[in-house]
């Protein structure tokens, strides 16, 4: 089971106004003033209604859609487009000089992605101008077909696969990709100095169930035309799938951290076993805690190296990612979480040594709930992958209370796409986790682990402080020894753990942290390190 990596507004004249205009006499009569008044009122009503286009308009559509049977999207793409490979589809370049809003020199620019390859389900894209929505229709003149055998004259009204938003975050002189919607309900964003990596989704349904996952998709978008000087952009989206519909509003604020405020109203058509809210999708191939395949010159390959959680009680939890040999699903029961995210903490180029993909620049994505989300779980899904071309990591919030059919589930959250200012605990945090032993005169069947903590938060400890690590294991493991000592190279602290697994075909769950034993039972000094040793 893999998750593939990366992956109509109405007439401009409303019916009421058209009717009033058609009824107007050809020549002036005593009814002319009344006809004129009716036309004016209709025009005012239209503009008032159009100006009011907002999230509620999309929510009305989502609710109405949920009351109907799911209709599979029609397949209208020509065979020559459907048969394109991924690489062939990438040759269909959008002409940058045809970007929407470029000629007006607005702060944002909008460009489109041509259907083909993995993306064969077109979406409708509308622009909202002065409250009125109009469709931005497909036109083959927007794309360059010179590197293909496709005759663009045969392509009419096939729609777009997705779109990209550009804004100047790295230089005031040039606009950069900051947000892309492409495929199902997937989207990716970037901030200053970042490269595309981790993806987000609108919704996840039944992820990692053997019955099969359902992938809802955004079928239509509305983008508010920006004004000169705007630093944010509002996007509305309609989501549809066999068992769910939804209305979304995304407010994009690009910058050092690119921030997206998300508001969603969801409706279920039928029962769902697992409903994933604010899902994140990433890739972990190998890292410091897991050796890579033979002959790979790179020390690590991953878009994210851990799951970070801030619980409702204020506890911070860090779970390093793994590439398991078989599907591995774990969860953390929480009440009103303060945040969670898939993070790329290791920012050293020397950790990756990849001049093409620069994994050290991949963004971390942090989800910050708005309001109280109640009881539920942050679930982490880790899927085996033979290479780095598959996104094999998924994390999302799963509420305990599921909405009834026809009843809305309202949710809001803020997304941070970060690199330099990542969300971290105020206490010491885990820098790296390493698994394996060094030289042993008498090898045995025990497992050695080294966990390094950053100690910037520990610099103000009193002179009599005694830093000690404590580690607990589930029933399938036995902790034999824990040694905590100063890491003289980094200035932090290292917790060295020796343990034994009872049954090789079962995982071992570990939990540990640093504490100051000079203060009675011990004041907590670090976030909680939570680790899963997959079955052998």
C-alpha positions as CSV (number, residue, x, y, z in Angstrom):
1,X,0.0,0.0,0.0
2,X,1.6,3.2,-1.1
3,X,0.5,6.8,-1.4
4,X,1.9,8.2,-4.6
5,X,4.4,11.0,-4.1
6,X,3.4,14.5,-5.1
7,X,1.1,13.6,-6.9
8,X,-17.9,26.2,-13.2
9,X,-19.2,29.8,-12.1
10,X,-22.6,30.5,-13.7
11,X,-23.5,33.0,-16.3
12,X,-22.4,36.6,-15.6
13,X,-26.0,37.7,-15.9
14,X,-28.4,36.2,-13.3
15,X,-31.8,34.8,-14.4
16,X,-33.7,37.6,-12.6
17,X,-31.8,40.3,-14.5
18,X,-32.0,38.5,-17.8
19,X,-35.8,38.2,-17.4
20,X,-36.1,41.9,-16.5
21,X,-34.1,42.9,-19.6
22,X,-36.1,40.7,-21.9
23,X,-39.3,42.2,-20.7
24,X,-38.2,45.7,-21.3
25,X,-40.3,47.3,-24.2
26,X,-38.5,48.1,-27.4
27,X,-39.6,51.7,-27.1
28,X,-40.4,54.0,-24.3
29,X,-43.8,53.6,-22.7
30,X,-45.4,54.5,-19.5
31,X,-44.0,51.2,-18.1
32,X,-40.4,52.2,-18.9
33,X,-39.7,53.7,-15.4
34,X,-41.0,50.5,-13.7
35,X,-39.0,48.3,-16.0
36,X,-35.9,50.4,-15.3
37,X,-36.6,50.1,-11.6
38,X,-37.0,46.4,-11.8
39,X,-33.8,46.0,-13.7
40,X,-31.9,48.2,-11.2
41,X,-33.3,46.2,-8.3
42,X,-32.3,42.9,-9.9
43,X,-28.8,44.2,-10.6
44,X,-28.5,45.3,-7.0
45,X,-29.8,42.0,-5.8
46,X,-27.3,40.2,-8.0
47,X,-24.3,42.2,-6.9
48,X,-25.4,41.9,-3.3
49,X,-25.6,38.1,-3.6
50,X,-22.4,37.9,-5.5
51,X,-20.5,40.1,-3.1
52,X,-21.7,37.8,-0.3
53,X,-19.9,34.8,-1.9
54,X,-18.1,33.2,1.0
55,X,-17.6,30.0,2.9
56,X,-21.3,29.6,3.5
57,X,-22.0,29.4,-0.3
58,X,-19.6,26.5,-0.6
59,X,-21.0,24.9,2.6
60,X,-24.5,25.0,1.1
61,X,-23.2,23.1,-1.9
62,X,-21.5,20.5,0.2
63,X,-24.6,19.9,2.3
64,X,-26.8,19.5,-0.8
65,X,-24.2,17.2,-2.4
66,X,-24.2,15.0,0.7
67,X,-27.9,14.5,0.3
68,X,-27.5,13.0,-3.1
69,X,-25.8,9.8,-4.3
70,X,-22.2,10.0,-5.2
71,X,-21.6,10.6,-8.9
72,X,-18.3,9.5,-10.2
73,X,-16.5,12.2,-12.3
74,X,-17.0,11.9,-16.0
75,X,-14.1,10.8,-18.1
76,X,-13.7,13.3,-21.0
77,X,-10.0,13.3,-21.5
78,X,-8.7,12.3,-25.0
79,X,-6.9,9.0,-25.0
80,X,-3.6,10.7,-26.0
81,X,-3.7,12.6,-22.7
82,X,-4.8,9.7,-20.5
83,X,-2.0,7.5,-21.9
84,X,0.8,10.0,-21.0
85,X,3.4,8.7,-18.6
86,X,4.4,10.8,-15.6
87,X,7.5,12.1,-17.4
88,X,5.6,12.8,-20.6
89,X,3.0,14.8,-18.6
90,X,5.8,16.9,-17.1
91,X,6.7,18.1,-20.6
92,X,3.4,20.0,-20.8
93,X,4.8,23.2,-19.4
94,X,2.6,26.1,-18.5
95,X,3.7,29.4,-20.1
96,X,4.7,31.6,-17.2
97,X,3.9,34.8,-19.1
98,X,0.3,33.7,-19.3
99,X,-0.1,33.5,-15.5
100,X,-3.3,35.0,-14.2
101,X,-2.8,38.4,-12.5
102,X,0.7,38.8,-14.0
103,X,-0.3,41.5,-16.4
104,X,-1.9,43.5,-13.6
105,X,1.3,43.2,-11.6
106,X,-0.6,41.9,-8.6
107,X,1.3,40.4,-5.6
108,X,0.1,36.8,-6.3
109,X,0.2,34.9,-9.6
110,X,-1.9,31.9,-10.6
111,X,-0.7,29.2,-13.1
112,X,-2.2,25.9,-14.1
113,X,-1.2,22.2,-14.3
114,X,-2.1,20.3,-17.5
115,X,-4.0,17.0,-17.1
116,X,-2.1,13.8,-17.9
117,X,0.0,11.1,-16.3
118,X,-1.1,10.5,-12.7
119,X,-3.6,13.4,-12.8
120,X,-6.5,12.6,-15.1
121,X,-9.4,14.0,-13.1
122,X,-9.9,17.7,-14.0
123,X,-11.0,20.4,-11.5
124,X,-12.9,23.6,-12.1
125,X,-11.2,26.8,-11.1
126,X,-13.1,30.1,-10.6
127,X,-12.0,33.6,-9.9
128,X,-14.0,35.9,-7.6
129,X,-13.9,39.5,-8.8
130,X,-16.0,42.1,-7.0
131,X,-18.1,39.3,-5.5
132,X,-18.9,37.7,-8.9
133,X,-17.5,34.2,-9.8
134,X,-16.4,33.4,-13.3
135,X,-14.8,30.2,-14.5
136,X,-11.2,30.2,-15.7
137,X,-11.5,27.9,-18.6
138,X,-8.9,25.6,-20.1
139,X,-7.2,27.0,-23.2
140,X,-4.4,25.0,-24.9
141,X,-2.6,28.3,-25.8
142,X,-1.6,28.5,-22.1
143,X,0.7,25.5,-22.5
144,X,3.8,24.6,-24.5
145,X,3.4,21.3,-26.4
146,X,6.6,21.6,-28.4
147,X,8.3,18.7,-26.6
148,X,5.3,16.3,-27.3
149,X,3.5,14.8,-30.2
150,X,0.1,16.2,-29.0
151,X,-1.9,18.4,-31.4
152,X,-3.2,21.2,-29.1
153,X,-5.9,22.1,-31.6
154,X,-7.7,18.9,-30.6
155,X,-7.9,19.8,-26.9
156,X,-11.0,21.7,-25.9
157,X,-12.6,22.2,-22.5
158,X,-10.6,19.3,-20.9
159,X,-10.1,21.3,-17.6
160,X,-7.0,21.7,-15.4
161,X,-5.4,19.0,-13.2
162,X,-4.6,21.6,-10.6
163,X,-3.0,25.0,-10.0
164,X,0.0,26.8,-8.4
165,X,0.2,30.0,-6.5
166,X,3.3,32.2,-6.8
167,X,4.5,35.0,-4.4
168,X,7.9,36.6,-3.7
169,X,9.2,35.0,-0.5
170,X,12.9,34.6,-1.3
171,X,13.4,37.8,-3.3
172,X,11.3,40.9,-3.9
173,X,12.3,40.7,-7.6
174,X,11.0,37.3,-8.4
175,X,7.9,35.2,-7.4
176,X,8.3,31.7,-6.1
177,X,6.0,28.7,-5.9
178,X,4.3,28.9,-2.5
179,X,1.3,26.6,-2.8
180,X,0.1,23.9,-5.2
181,X,-3.2,22.0,-5.3
182,X,-2.8,18.8,-7.4
183,X,-4.4,15.4,-7.2
184,X,-7.3,14.3,-5.0
185,X,-7.3,16.7,-2.0
186,X,-3.5,17.0,-1.9
187,X,-1.7,20.3,-1.5
188,X,1.8,21.4,-0.7
189,X,3.3,24.7,0.4
190,X,6.7,26.3,1.0
191,X,8.1,29.2,2.9
192,X,11.4,31.1,2.6
193,X,14.4,28.9,1.7
194,X,12.3,25.8,1.5
195,X,11.7,23.2,-1.2
196,X,8.6,21.1,-1.8
197,X,8.5,18.0,0.3
198,X,5.7,17.0,2.8
199,X,2.1,17.2,1.5
200,X,-1.2,17.9,3.2
201,X,-4.7,16.7,2.3
202,X,-8.2,18.0,2.9
203,X,-9.4,14.7,4.4
204,X,-8.4,11.1,4.9
205,X,-10.9,8.2,5.0
206,X,-10.1,4.7,6.2
207,X,-6.3,5.1,5.9
208,X,-4.4,1.8,6.4
209,X,-7.5,-0.4,6.6
210,X,-7.3,-3.6,4.6
211,X,-10.8,-2.8,3.2
212,X,-9.1,0.0,1.3
213,X,-8.6,3.7,1.6
214,X,-11.0,6.3,0.1
215,X,-9.4,9.4,-1.4
216,X,-11.8,12.4,-1.3
217,X,-11.0,15.0,-4.0
218,X,-11.4,18.7,-4.4
219,X,-13.7,19.1,-7.5
220,X,-14.0,22.9,-7.7
221,X,-12.1,25.9,-6.4
222,X,-12.9,29.7,-6.1
223,X,-10.0,32.1,-5.7
224,X,-10.5,35.7,-4.5
225,X,-8.7,38.0,-6.9
226,X,-6.0,39.8,-4.9
227,X,-5.5,43.5,-4.7
228,X,-2.3,45.5,-5.0
229,X,-0.4,45.2,-1.7
230,X,-2.3,42.1,-0.5
231,X,-0.2,39.7,1.6
232,X,-2.8,37.0,1.8
233,X,-4.9,35.0,-0.6
234,X,-8.3,33.3,0.1
235,X,-9.2,30.1,-1.7
236,X,-12.5,28.1,-1.3
237,X,-12.8,24.5,-2.3
238,X,-15.6,21.9,-2.6
239,X,-14.7,18.3,-1.6
240,X,-16.5,15.2,-2.8
241,X,-16.1,11.4,-2.3
242,X,-18.4,8.3,-2.1
243,X,-18.9,8.8,1.7
244,X,-18.2,12.4,2.4
245,X,-18.5,16.0,1.2
246,X,-17.0,19.2,2.5
247,X,-16.6,22.9,2.2
248,X,-13.1,24.5,2.7
249,X,-11.6,27.9,3.1
250,X,-7.8,28.4,2.9
251,X,-6.3,31.7,3.7
252,X,-2.7,31.7,2.5
253,X,0.0,34.0,4.0
254,X,3.4,33.3,2.5
255,X,6.6,34.2,4.3
256,X,9.5,32.9,6.3
257,X,6.9,30.5,7.6
258,X,4.1,30.1,5.1
259,X,0.9,30.0,7.1
260,X,-2.5,28.6,5.9
261,X,-5.6,29.0,8.0
262,X,-8.1,26.2,7.2
263,X,-11.8,26.2,7.9
264,X,-13.8,23.1,7.0
265,X,-17.4,21.9,7.2
266,X,-17.8,18.2,6.6
267,X,-20.8,16.0,5.9
268,X,-20.9,12.2,5.8
269,X,-23.0,10.3,3.3
270,X,-22.4,7.0,5.0
271,X,-20.5,5.5,7.9
272,X,-16.8,5.9,8.0
273,X,-14.5,3.7,10.2
274,X,-11.6,6.2,10.4
275,X,-12.0,9.9,9.6
276,X,-8.6,11.7,9.4
277,X,-8.7,15.4,10.1
278,X,-5.8,17.6,8.9
279,X,-3.9,14.7,7.3
280,X,-0.2,15.1,6.5
281,X,1.6,12.8,4.1
282,X,5.4,12.4,4.0
283,X,8.3,10.1,3.1
284,X,10.9,8.3,5.3
285,X,13.2,5.9,3.5
286,X,16.1,5.7,5.9
287,X,17.9,7.8,8.6
288,X,20.2,7.8,11.5
289,X,18.1,5.2,13.3
290,X,17.8,2.9,10.3
291,X,20.5,1.9,7.8
292,X,19.9,2.5,4.1
293,X,20.3,0.0,1.3
294,X,23.8,-1.0,0.2
295,X,25.7,1.4,-2.1
296,X,23.7,4.5,-1.3
297,X,26.2,7.3,-0.7
298,X,23.7,9.4,1.2
299,X,23.6,9.0,5.1
300,X,19.8,9.8,5.3
301,X,16.9,10.1,2.9
302,X,13.6,11.5,4.2
303,X,11.2,14.4,3.9
304,X,10.4,14.2,7.7
305,X,12.2,12.5,10.5
306,X,9.6,12.5,13.3
307,X,6.1,13.1,14.6
308,X,5.8,15.9,17.2
309,X,2.8,16.3,19.4
310,X,1.8,18.9,22.0
311,X,-0.9,17.4,24.2
312,X,-3.7,19.3,25.9
313,X,-1.8,18.9,29.2
314,X,1.3,20.6,27.7
315,X,3.4,17.5,27.4
316,X,5.5,17.3,24.2
317,X,6.0,14.0,22.6
318,X,8.6,13.1,19.8
319,X,8.3,9.9,17.8
320,X,11.1,9.2,15.3
321,X,9.9,7.8,12.1
322,X,10.9,4.3,10.7
323,X,10.5,2.5,7.4
324,X,9.0,-0.8,8.7
325,X,9.0,-4.2,7.0
326,X,5.3,-4.4,7.3
327,X,2.5,-1.9,7.9
328,X,2.8,-0.2,11.3
329,X,-0.1,1.9,12.8
330,X,0.2,3.6,16.2
331,X,-1.8,6.3,17.9
332,X,-1.7,8.7,20.8
333,X,-5.0,9.2,22.8
334,X,-5.5,12.9,23.6
335,X,-8.0,15.4,24.7
336,X,-8.0,18.8,23.1
337,X,-4.5,18.6,21.5
338,X,-2.6,21.9,21.2
339,X,-0.8,20.8,18.0
340,X,0.9,18.0,16.0
341,X,3.1,17.8,13.0
342,X,5.5,15.8,10.8
343,X,8.8,17.6,11.2
344,X,12.2,17.6,9.5
345,X,14.5,18.5,12.5
346,X,17.8,17.5,11.0
347,X,18.9,20.6,8.9
348,X,22.5,19.7,8.2
349,X,23.5,19.1,4.6
350,X,26.1,16.6,5.7
351,X,23.2,14.4,7.0
352,X,21.9,14.0,3.4
353,X,24.7,14.9,1.0
354,X,22.2,15.2,-1.8
355,X,22.9,18.1,-4.2
356,X,19.7,17.4,-6.3
357,X,17.0,17.0,-3.7
358,X,18.3,18.9,-0.7
359,X,16.3,17.1,2.0
360,X,17.7,19.5,4.6
361,X,15.5,22.2,3.1
362,X,12.2,20.2,3.2
363,X,9.6,22.0,5.3
364,X,8.2,20.8,8.6
365,X,4.4,21.1,8.8
366,X,2.7,21.9,12.1
367,X,-1.0,21.7,12.7
368,X,-2.4,24.1,15.4
369,X,-6.1,23.5,16.2
370,X,-8.5,26.4,16.6
371,X,-10.9,25.9,19.4
372,X,-11.3,22.6,21.3
373,X,-11.2,19.4,19.3
374,X,-12.3,17.2,22.1
375,X,-11.3,13.6,22.6
376,X,-9.6,11.6,19.9
377,X,-6.2,10.3,18.7
378,X,-3.3,11.4,16.7
379,X,-2.7,8.4,14.5
380,X,0.6,7.7,12.8
381,X,0.7,5.3,9.8
382,X,4.1,4.0,8.6
383,X,4.2,1.9,5.4
384,X,7.1,-0.1,4.0
385,X,8.7,1.5,1.0
386,X,11.5,0.1,-1.2
387,X,12.6,3.6,-2.3
388,X,12.1,7.3,-1.9
389,X,9.5,7.8,-4.7
390,X,6.6,6.8,-2.4
391,X,5.1,8.8,0.4
392,X,4.9,6.2,3.1
393,X,4.1,8.2,6.2
394,X,0.7,9.6,7.2
395,X,-0.4,11.4,10.4
396,X,-3.8,12.9,11.2
397,X,-6.3,13.7,14.0
398,X,-9.1,11.1,14.4
399,X,-12.0,12.3,16.6
400,X,-13.7,9.9,18.9
401,X,-17.1,11.3,18.2
402,X,-18.2,10.9,14.6
403,X,-20.8,13.2,13.0
404,X,-24.1,11.6,12.1
405,X,-25.3,11.5,8.5
406,X,-26.6,15.0,7.5
407,X,-25.0,16.7,10.5
408,X,-22.0,19.0,9.9
409,X,-18.6,18.5,11.5
410,X,-16.9,21.9,11.8
411,X,-13.2,22.1,12.2
412,X,-10.6,24.9,12.0
413,X,-6.8,24.9,12.3
414,X,-3.7,26.8,11.3
415,X,-0.9,25.2,9.3
416,X,2.7,26.3,9.6
417,X,5.1,25.3,6.8
418,X,8.5,25.9,8.6
419,X,12.2,25.5,8.4
420,X,14.1,28.0,10.6
421,X,11.4,28.6,13.2
422,X,10.0,25.1,13.8
423,X,7.7,24.4,16.7
424,X,9.6,22.9,19.5
425,X,9.1,22.4,23.2
426,X,10.5,24.9,25.7
427,X,12.3,22.0,27.3
428,X,15.2,20.0,25.9
429,X,14.2,18.3,22.6
430,X,15.5,15.1,20.8
431,X,18.1,15.8,18.2
432,X,18.7,12.3,17.0
433,X,18.0,8.6,17.7
434,X,20.6,6.0,16.8
435,X,20.1,2.2,16.9
436,X,22.9,-0.3,17.1
437,X,26.0,-1.1,19.1
438,X,29.6,-0.3,18.7
439,X,32.5,-2.5,19.5
440,X,31.6,-5.4,21.7
441,X,34.2,-7.9,23.0
442,X,31.3,-10.4,23.7
443,X,28.4,-9.8,21.4
444,X,24.9,-10.7,22.7
445,X,21.3,-10.4,21.6
446,X,20.7,-7.0,23.3
447,X,19.9,-3.8,21.4
448,X,21.7,-0.5,22.0
449,X,20.2,2.9,21.4
450,X,21.6,6.4,21.8
451,X,19.3,9.4,22.1
452,X,20.8,12.9,21.9
453,X,19.0,15.9,23.4
454,X,19.6,19.5,22.6
455,X,20.6,21.2,25.9
456,X,20.0,24.9,25.0
457,X,17.0,24.8,27.5
458,X,19.2,23.3,30.2
459,X,21.9,26.0,30.3
460,X,20.3,27.7,33.3
461,X,20.2,24.6,35.5
462,X,21.8,25.1,38.9
463,X,25.2,23.8,39.6
464,X,23.9,21.0,41.7
465,X,21.6,19.7,39.0
466,X,21.8,16.0,38.3
467,X,20.5,15.1,34.8
468,X,19.2,11.6,34.6
469,X,17.4,9.7,31.9
470,X,14.5,7.3,32.5
471,X,13.2,4.8,30.0
472,X,10.2,2.5,30.2
473,X,9.3,-0.4,27.9
474,X,6.1,-2.3,27.1
475,X,5.8,-6.0,27.9
476,X,7.7,-7.1,24.9
477,X,10.9,-5.4,26.0
478,X,13.2,-5.3,29.0
479,X,15.4,-2.3,29.7
480,X,18.7,-3.6,30.9
481,X,20.6,-0.3,31.5
482,X,20.2,3.5,31.0
483,X,23.3,5.7,31.1
484,X,23.0,9.5,30.8
485,X,26.0,11.7,30.2
486,X,27.1,15.0,28.8
487,X,27.8,15.1,25.0
488,X,30.9,17.2,25.0
489,X,30.8,17.8,21.3
490,X,27.2,19.2,21.0
491,X,26.9,20.5,24.5
492,X,23.8,18.5,25.0
493,X,23.0,15.3,26.8
494,X,23.0,11.7,25.6
495,X,20.8,8.9,26.9
496,X,22.3,5.5,26.2
497,X,19.9,2.6,26.5
498,X,20.5,-1.2,26.4
499,X,17.4,-3.4,26.1
500,X,16.3,-6.9,25.1
501,X,13.3,-7.9,23.0
502,X,11.2,-10.8,24.2
503,X,9.5,-11.8,20.9
504,X,11.2,-10.9,17.6
505,X,8.0,-10.9,15.6
506,X,6.4,-8.2,17.7
507,X,7.2,-4.5,18.1
508,X,8.6,-2.9,21.2
509,X,7.3,0.5,22.4
510,X,9.7,2.7,24.4
511,X,9.2,5.9,26.3
512,X,11.8,8.1,28.0
513,X,12.8,11.6,29.1
514,X,15.4,13.6,31.1
515,X,14.8,14.7,34.6
516,X,16.6,16.6,37.3
517,X,17.0,14.1,40.2
518,X,18.4,16.8,42.5
519,X,14.8,18.0,43.0
520,X,13.1,15.3,44.9
521,X,11.4,12.8,42.6
522,X,12.8,14.7,39.6
523,X,11.6,17.7,37.6
524,X,11.1,17.0,33.9
525,X,13.8,18.5,31.7
526,X,12.9,17.3,28.2
527,X,10.1,16.3,25.8
528,X,9.0,12.7,25.9
529,X,11.0,10.4,23.5
530,X,8.5,7.8,22.2
531,X,9.9,5.1,20.0
532,X,8.6,2.0,18.2
533,X,11.1,-0.8,17.4
534,X,9.4,-2.6,14.5
535,X,9.2,-6.4,14.5
536,X,12.3,-8.1,13.1
